[in-house]
Amino acid sequence: MSKIGIFGGSFNPIHTGHAIIASYVMRNSCLDSLWLLVSPQNPLKQGTTMASDYHRLRMAELVTRRIEGVTTSAFEFQLPRPSYTIDTLKALKEKFPDDEFYLVIGADNWCVFDQWKDGEGIINNFHILIYPRRGYEIKIPAQYKDRVEVVDAPLVELSSTQIREMLSQMQSISFYVPEAVERYIVENKLYME
């Protein structure tokens, strides 16, 4: 049985912070592998300027190929939209019944976990690894201590929204995204309205 971390997101675009967190969680947790699961449509992010599924997947692959134990997954692309985490995790468990899945989320998401579709079902059937985010206190109720764990990853103050805004104003995003991702964005003229 493999322990597989699921680090989901729009990755619109993927940035250095995502890479740092993925690398840290992979090296400092019980996981055998970590899947960067590119989401086709986040129900909580309606109305956001979104690069195509194809472009976001390609950019994620440019990053994960350089992080040992981390791979990019398009698993959610085959599921009904919008994609809800509980449905994705159930579909993964059905397809890979011998593996154990761990959901990797930021403290910001943990603080609104009660708004997630069947958050209770996620906690009861899957493990959760939480990484810190500035300004968000991580409180884990006693009844979840055996299923929810904090991974003390570095605090990274970067957001895809910030990067898209910089691109729309024709500002450099060097160091905010890995060099290969920056090149890909420029070559494909992404986010440059």
Salt bridges, closest charged atoms under 4 A:
ASP53 OD1 - ARG56 NH2 2.71
ASP53 OD2 - ARG81 NH2 2.73
GLU61 OE1 - ARG58 NE 2.77
ASP87 OD2 - LYS117 NZ 3.06
GLU100 OE2 - HIS127 NE2 2.88
ASP108 OD2 - ARG133 NH1 3.30
GLU157 OE2 - ARG134 NE 3.60
GLU179 OE2 - ARG183 NH1 3.62
